[in-house]
Amino acid sequence: MDYKEDIKRWRLILGKDTEEEFSSMDSEAITSFTEEDWLMDKALDAIYNPTGQFMGGDSAGRGPSNPQISRWLGDVRTLFDKELVKIIQTDAMERCGLKQLLFEPEILDQVEPNINLASTIMLLKEQIPQKSKESVRNFIKKIVEEINKLLESDIRRAVRAALNKKQYSPIPSASSLDFKTTIRRGIKNYNRELKKIVPEHYYFFERASVNPTSKFTVILDIDQSGSMGESVIYSSVMACILASIASLKTRVVAFDTEIVDLTEKSDDPVDLLYGFQLGGGTNINKSIKYCTKYIENPKKTIFFLISDLIEGGNRGEMLRRLQEMKDSGVIVVCLLAISGDGKPYYDSQMSGKIASLGIPCFACNPEKLPLLLERVLKNMDLSSFEKEFSKKK
């Protein structure tokens, strides 16, 4: 290791208060800090600096602003070796009150449901003691139930609006009768004597059970890196709602540098959430390649990539796969985050490249997910979502 690297390492170890002294030794070593070096510096400063802050802090420095705690925990897993991660996370729990929260279940029972805290707990779930696991599960369940109340009825309505009214079936079925269209088109045949409409033709919605090939396949490819905690929670609930709709085939895939197919867990959003392993690196390209095996009919497939786009794999090949997917007829949408507040942390260069392929790429407020799904299923223009996000940047 050369002298400059020694300077950089000691500066990271001893913190930003020593920057002036190290700069006097070799200013070039400090000014050569990469974005990853600054991110590592902030991650260490958040826990080891006596005045270190998880929330906010000095945002005027070089590199990204101080991360929220769940993002910080994800950064730690990405930046440091596994053995160091264990030490740093243990120190974080001791110094920031997380240990008391996780190790004393009666405290967690009194905490109001909070999605940011839920994503932090999911990051630390391997360290939760046995006596607290039930309390943690109940806490996560409260969050899931709240999101479910917010989204379920609207998502079901959006899917019905997009699919059930898209085309008609020649096969009569009382349960599939389109009353509104039948009455509207038959009103001219109103019989005054009978005081009834006598339709010349009855209209029936096409049912997925009649023709299985008419089903849409929805693939949710979800980044489980640390910065995506809130998005993972919303995505899990959305995946379970979609999986329960008979007219859709829903696939759920999670990835970091490895791939986990969670489709079989989509009966229960809490079980699905526990299948995620938040934190670590990212290989989006590898996951996209895996998901292509679920594309049976491209023109009836919707692919959601939910990621911060900080790719550790082959970036060029990732873009090529997305382009090929889109060109084949698949509806491709990239969601940078599903978040109720704040600006998402993501690779702006990569998002620009994806957008240049004609693929919608934006963040989404959870309350707008039903409208987004309806527009996607109808293959409508999503520019209004992209414009809304661009105003927040």
C-alpha positions in Angstrom: 0.0 0.0 0.0 1.5 3.4 -1.0 1.8 6.5 1.2 -1.3 8.2 -0.2 -3.4 5.2 0.5 -2.1 5.1 4.1 -3.1 8.8 4.5 -6.6 8.1 3.2 -7.1 5.1 5.4 -6.0 6.9 8.6 -8.1 9.9 7.7 -11.2 7.6 7.4 -10.3 5.9 10.7 -9.8 9.1 12.7 -12.6 11.1 11.2 -13.3 14.4 9.5 -11.9 16.5 12.5 -8.4 15.3 11.4 -8.8 16.4 7.8 -6.7 19.6 8.2 -3.8 17.7 9.7 -3.8 15.1 7.1 -4.1 17.7 4.3 -1.0 19.4 5.6 0.8 16.0 5.1 -0.5 15.4 1.6 -3.4 17.4 0.4 -3.6 15.4 -2.9 -4.4 12.2 -0.9 -7.4 13.9 0.6 -8.6 15.6 -2.5 -8.4 12.3 -4.4 -11.2 10.8 -2.3 -13.7 9.1 -4.5 -17.5 9.3 -4.1 -17.3 5.9 -2.4 -14.6 7.2 0.0 -16.8 10.1 1.0 -19.8 7.7 1.5 -17.6 5.5 3.7 -16.5 8.6 5.6 -20.1 9.6 6.3 -21.1 6.1 7.3 -18.3 5.9 9.9 -18.8 9.5 11.0 -22.5 8.8 11.7 -21.6 6.3 14.4 -18.1 7.0 15.7 -18.0 10.8 15.7 -19.2 12.0 19.2 -21.5 14.5 17.4 -22.2 12.1 14.5 -25.8 12.3 13.2 -27.9 9.7 11.5 -30.6 12.1 10.5 -29.5 15.1 8.4 -26.1 16.5 9.4 -23.9 18.6 7.2 -25.3 18.2 3.7 -22.9 20.8 2.2 -19.9 18.4 2.0 -18.6 16.6 -0.9 -20.4 13.4 -2.0 -24.0 12.4 -1.0 -25.6 14.0 2.0 -25.8 12.0 5.3 -28.0 8.9 4.7 -31.1 8.0 6.8 -30.4 5.2 9.2 -31.8 2.4 7.0 -29.8 3.7 4.0 -26.7 4.0 6.3 -27.0 0.3 7.3 -27.3 -0.6 3.7 -24.2 1.4 2.8 -22.3 -0.3 5.6 -23.0 -3.7 4.1 -22.0 -2.6 0.7 -18.8 -0.8 1.7 -17.2 -3.0 4.3 -16.3 -6.7 4.7 -18.7 -9.0 6.5 -16.7 -9.1 9.7 -16.4 -5.3 9.9 -20.1 -5.0 9.2 -20.9 -7.1 12.3 -18.7 -4.9 14.5 -20.1 -1.6 13.1 -23.7 -2.7 13.3 -23.2 -3.8 16.9 -21.7 -0.5 17.8 -24.6 1.3 16.1 -27.1 -0.6 18.2 -25.2 0.2 21.4 -24.7 3.9 20.7 -28.0 4.8 19.0 -30.6 3.0 21.1 -31.4 0.4 18.6 -30.4 -2.4 21.0 -32.9 -1.4 23.6 -35.6 -1.2 20.9 -34.9 -4.6 19.5 -34.0 -6.5 22.7 -36.9 -5.2 24.8 -40.1 -6.2 23.0 -42.4 -4.3 25.4 -40.8 -1.0 24.0 -41.5 -2.0 20.4 -45.1 -2.8 21.3 -45.6 0.8 22.3 -44.0 2.3 19.2 -46.4 3.8 16.6 -46.2 2.1 13.2 -43.4 3.8 11.2 -42.3 2.6 7.8 -38.7 4.0 8.2 -38.3 2.2 11.4 -39.8 -1.0 9.8 -37.2 -0.9 7.0 -34.4 -0.4 9.6 -35.7 -3.4 11.6 -35.7 -5.5 8.4 -32.0 -4.7 7.9 -31.2 -5.9 11.4 -33.6 -8.9 11.6 -30.7 -11.4 11.8 -29.7 -9.8 15.1 -33.2 -9.8 16.7 -33.3 -12.2 19.7 -35.9 -14.9 19.9 -37.9 -13.2 22.6 -38.4 -10.1 20.4 -39.3 -11.9 17.2 -43.0 -12.0 17.8 -43.1 -8.3 18.7 -41.1 -7.4 15.6 -43.4 -9.5 13.4 -46.5 -7.8 14.9 -44.9 -4.4 14.4 -44.2 -5.2 10.7 -47.8 -6.6 10.4 -49.2 -3.2 11.6 -47.3 -1.4 8.8 -48.4 -3.9 6.2 -52.1 -3.6 7.3 -51.9 0.2 7.0 -50.5 0.0 3.5 -53.0 -2.6 2.5 -55.8 -0.4 3.6 -54.3 2.4 1.5 -53.8 0.4 -1.6 -55.9 -2.8 -1.9 -59.3 -1.5 -3.1 -57.8 1.0 -5.5 -55.4 -1.5 -7.0 -58.1 -4.0 -7.6 -60.3 -1.3 -9.1 -57.5 -0.2 -11.4 -56.8 -3.7 -12.6 -60.5 -4.3 -13.3 -60.7 -1.0 -15.1 -57.8 -1.8 -17.3 -58.4 -5.5 -18.0 -62.0 -6.5 -17.5 -63.3 -3.7 -19.8 -60.6 -4.0 -22.4 -62.3 -6.7 -24.5 -65.5 -8.7 -24.7 -66.1 -12.4 -24.8 -68.6 -14.2 -27.1 -69.2 -16.7 -24.3 -72.2 -15.7 -22.2 -71.8 -15.7 -18.5 -74.1 -14.1 -15.9 -71.1 -13.2 -13.7 -69.3 -11.5 -16.6 -72.3 -9.5 -17.9 -71.3 -5.8 -18.6 -74.5 -4.2 -17.4 -73.5 -0.7 -18.1 -72.7 -1.3 -21.8 -75.6 -3.6 -22.3 -78.1 -1.0 -21.0 -76.4 2.0 -22.7 -76.5 0.4 -26.1 -79.9 -1.2 -25.5 -81.7 1.9 -24.3 -83.1 2.6 -27.7 -85.0 -0.7 -27.4 -87.0 0.4 -24.3 -90.4 -1.3 -24.3 -93.0 1.1 -22.8 -95.6 -1.6 -22.3 -93.2 -3.9 -20.4 -91.4 -0.9 -18.9 -88.2 -2.7 -19.6 -85.2 -2.5 -21.9 -85.1 -5.4 -24.3 -81.4 -5.5 -25.5 -80.6 -6.8 -29.0 -77.2 -7.8 -27.8 -75.6 -8.7 -24.4 -72.0 -7.8 -23.7 -69.8 -10.0 -21.5 -66.4 -9.2 -20.2 -63.7 -11.6 -21.1 -62.7 -13.7 -18.1 -59.2 -15.0 -17.6 -60.6 -18.4 -16.5 -62.1 -18.8 -19.9 -58.9 -18.1 -21.8 -55.7 -18.5 -19.7 -53.5 -17.1 -22.4 -55.3 -13.7 -22.0 -53.7 -13.2 -18.6 -51.2 -10.5 -18.1 -47.9 -11.4 -16.5 -46.6 -8.8 -14.0 -42.9 -9.2 -13.0 -41.7 -7.2 -10.0 -37.9 -7.2 -10.0 -37.0 -5.6 -6.7 -33.6 -4.3 -5.6 -33.0 -5.3 -2.0 -30.0 -3.0 -1.4 -30.1 -1.0 1.8 -31.3 2.3 0.3 -34.5 0.5 -1.0 -36.0 -0.4 2.4 -39.2 1.6 2.1 -39.6 0.6 -1.5 -39.3 -3.1 -0.6 -42.1 -2.8 1.9 -44.5 -1.1 -0.5 -43.5 -3.5 -3.3 -44.2 -6.5 -1.1 -47.7 -5.4 -0.3 -48.4 -4.5 -3.9 -47.0 -7.9 -5.0 -49.4 -9.8 -2.7 -52.4 -7.7 -3.9 -51.6 -8.4 -7.5 -50.9 -12.1 -6.8 -54.4 -12.5 -5.4 -56.0 -11.2 -8.6 -57.0 -14.1 -10.9 -56.7 -12.2 -14.1 -52.9 -11.6 -13.5 -49.9 -13.9 -13.1 -47.5 -12.2 -10.7 -43.8 -13.0 -10.3 -41.7 -11.5 -7.5 -37.9 -11.5 -7.7 -35.5 -9.9 -5.2 -31.8 -9.3 -6.0 -28.6 -7.9 -4.7 -25.5 -9.7 -6.1 -27.6 -12.9 -5.9 -31.2 -13.6 -6.9 -34.1 -14.9 -4.8 -37.4 -15.9 -6.4 -40.1 -15.0 -3.8 -43.1 -15.7 -5.9 -44.2 -18.7 -3.6 -44.2 -16.3 -0.6 -46.6 -13.8 -2.2 -49.7 -15.2 -0.3 -48.6 -13.2 2.8 -46.9 -9.8 2.7 -45.1 -10.3 6.0 -43.7 -13.7 5.0 -42.7 -12.1 1.7 -40.9 -9.2 3.5 -39.0 -11.7 5.7 -37.8 -13.3 2.4 -35.9 -10.1 1.6 -32.3 -9.7 2.8 -31.8 -5.9 2.8 -28.3 -4.6 2.2 -25.3 -5.6 0.1 -24.2 -5.1 -3.5 -26.2 -5.0 -6.7 -26.3 -6.9 -9.9 -29.3 -5.7 -11.8 -28.2 -7.3 -15.1 -28.1 -10.7 -13.6 -31.6 -10.3 -12.2 -33.1 -9.0 -15.5 -31.6 -12.1 -17.3 -33.2 -14.3 -14.7 -36.6 -12.6 -15.1 -36.7 -13.1 -18.9 -37.6 -16.8 -18.4 -41.0 -15.7 -17.2 -41.8 -13.8 -20.4 -44.1 -16.1 -22.3 -46.1 -13.6 -24.3 -44.2 -10.3 -24.5 -47.2 -8.2 -25.5 -49.0 -9.4 -22.3 -46.0 -8.9 -20.0 -45.3 -6.0 -17.7 -41.8 -5.7 -16.2 -41.3 -3.4 -13.2 -37.6 -2.8 -12.3 -37.6 -1.3 -8.8 -34.1 -0.1 -8.0 -31.7 2.8 -7.2 -29.8 1.7 -10.4 -26.4 1.6 -8.6 -25.3 -1.3 -10.8 -22.3 -3.4 -9.7 -22.7 -5.8 -12.7 -22.4 -5.2 -16.4 -24.0 -1.9 -17.1 -23.9 -2.0 -20.9 -25.4 -5.5 -20.9 -28.1 -4.4 -18.5 -29.2 -1.6 -20.8 -29.1 -4.0 -23.8 -31.4 -6.5 -22.0 -33.9 -3.7 -21.1 -33.8 -2.5 -24.8 -34.4 -6.0 -26.1 -37.2 -6.6 -23.6 -38.9 -3.4 -24.7 -38.4 -4.1 -28.4 -40.1 -7.5 -28.0 -43.3 -5.8 -26.8 -42.9 -6.0 -23.0 -44.1 -3.0 -21.1 -41.0 -1.9 -19.1 -41.2 0.6 -16.2 -38.3 1.6 -13.9 -39.3 2.8 -10.5 -36.4 4.6 -8.7 -38.2 4.4 -5.4 -41.7 4.0 -3.9 -41.7 6.5 -1.2 -44.1 8.9 0.5 -41.5 11.5 1.3 -38.0 12.7 0.4 -35.9 12.5 -2.7 -34.7 9.0 -3.7 -31.0 8.2 -3.8 -30.2 6.8 -7.2 -27.7 6.8 -10.1 -28.9 9.7 -12.2 -26.6 8.9 -15.1 -28.0 5.4 -15.4 -31.6 6.6 -15.0 -30.9 9.0 -17.9 -29.7 6.2 -20.1 -32.7 4.1 -19.3 -35.0 7.0 -20.1 -33.2 7.6 -23.4 -34.3 4.1 -24.4 -37.9 5.2 -24.2 -38.4 3.4 -20.9 -40.3 5.4 -18.2 -38.0 6.0 -15.2 -39.2 7.8 -12.1 -40.1 7.7 -8.5 -43.7 7.0 -7.4 -45.7 8.1 -4.4 -47.4 5.0 -2.9 -50.9 6.6 -3.2 -50.4 6.8 -7.0 -49.5 3.2 -7.5 -53.1 2.2 -8.4 -53.3 4.9 -11.1 -49.8 3.9 -12.3 -50.9 0.2 -12.6 -54.1 1.2 -14.5 -52.1 3.3 -17.0 -49.5 0.6 -17.5 -52.0 -2.1 -18.1 -53.7 0.1 -20.7 -50.2 0.8 -22.1 -50.9 4.6 -21.7 -48.4 7.4 -21.7 -46.7 7.8 -18.3 -45.1 11.2 -19.0 -47.2 12.9 -16.3 -45.6 10.7 -13.6 -42.1 11.5 -15.0 -42.9 15.3 -15.0 -44.1 15.2 -11.5 -41.0 13.5 -10.3 -38.7 15.9 -12.3 -40.2 18.8 -10.4 -39.1 17.3 -7.1 -35.4 16.9 -8.1 
